Amino acid sequence: MEVIESSLPTVISADLRLNEPRLPNLKSIMAAKKKKIDSISLEELGVDITPRLTVKKVQEPAERKGGVEVASIEELVKKLKEEAKVL
């Protein structure tokens, strides 16, 4: 176990091969089911829970136009040159 103290913001990374997971045995699984899980609120930890982000506006994206069917490659090239002006 290693304890590191750092100021925020901090980046922590680990390698995939950091350790090999161990499979618990049946006795440990049954004991874990009976353990009580303690719950601590953010106020008890002294954490400021005021929102730091405010949503000013939510807007849906503009509707997209449907596609255009063409009968031949020549017609497609013509439309790309004249209408879309991409060629």
C-alpha positions in Angstrom: 0.0 0.0 0.0 1.3 3.4 -0.9 -0.1 6.8 0.3 0.6 9.9 -1.8 -0.5 13.4 -1.1 -0.9 15.9 -3.8 -2.6 19.2 -4.6 -5.5 19.4 -7.1 -5.7 19.0 -10.1 -3.7 15.8 -10.2 -3.4 13.1 -12.9 -2.9 9.5 -11.8 -2.3 6.6 -14.2 -1.6 2.9 -13.8 -0.3 0.2 -16.1 -2.7 -2.6 -17.1 -0.3 -5.2 -15.8 0.0 -3.5 -12.4 -1.2 -6.5 -10.5 -2.9 -9.8 -11.1 -6.5 -10.0 -9.7 -7.1 -12.8 -7.2 -10.4 -14.7 -7.2 -12.0 -14.8 -3.8 -12.9 -18.1 -2.1 -16.4 -19.1 -1.0 -15.7 -18.3 2.6 -14.7 -14.7 1.7 -17.7 -14.2 -0.5 -20.1 -15.3 2.3 -18.3 -13.1 4.8 -18.6 -10.1 2.5 -22.3 -10.5 2.2 -22.7 -10.1 6.0 -20.4 -7.0 6.3 -22.0 -3.7 7.0 -21.3 -0.8 4.6 -20.8 2.5 6.3 -22.1 5.6 4.5 -20.6 9.1 4.9 -22.2 12.2 3.5 -20.2 14.9 1.7 -21.1 17.4 4.4 -19.5 15.1 7.0 -16.3 15.0 5.0 -16.3 18.8 4.8 -16.7 18.8 1.0 -18.2 21.9 -0.6 -21.2 20.7 -2.6 -22.2 24.0 -4.3 -22.6 23.6 -8.0 -19.6 24.9 -10.1 -21.4 24.6 -13.4 -24.6 26.3 -14.5 -26.5 25.5 -17.6 -27.5 28.7 -19.4 -29.1 27.2 -22.5 -30.0 23.8 -24.0 -30.7 23.7 -27.7 -31.4 20.9 -30.1 -29.3 20.7 -33.2 -30.7 21.9 -36.5 -32.6 19.3 -38.6 -30.5 17.8 -41.4 -31.7 17.8 -45.0 -32.4 14.5 -46.7 -30.1 13.1 -49.3 -30.4 13.3 -53.1 -30.6 10.3 -55.4 -28.8 10.4 -58.7 -29.1 8.0 -61.6 -25.5 8.1 -62.8 -22.0 9.1 -61.9 -22.0 11.9 -64.4 -25.1 13.4 -62.8 -23.4 13.1 -59.3 -20.3 14.9 -60.5 -22.4 17.6 -62.1 -24.3 18.2 -58.8 -21.1 18.2 -56.8 -19.6 20.8 -59.1 -22.6 23.1 -59.6 -24.8 22.8 -56.5 -22.5 21.8 -53.7 -19.3 23.4 -55.2 -17.0 20.8 -53.6 -15.3 19.8 -56.8 
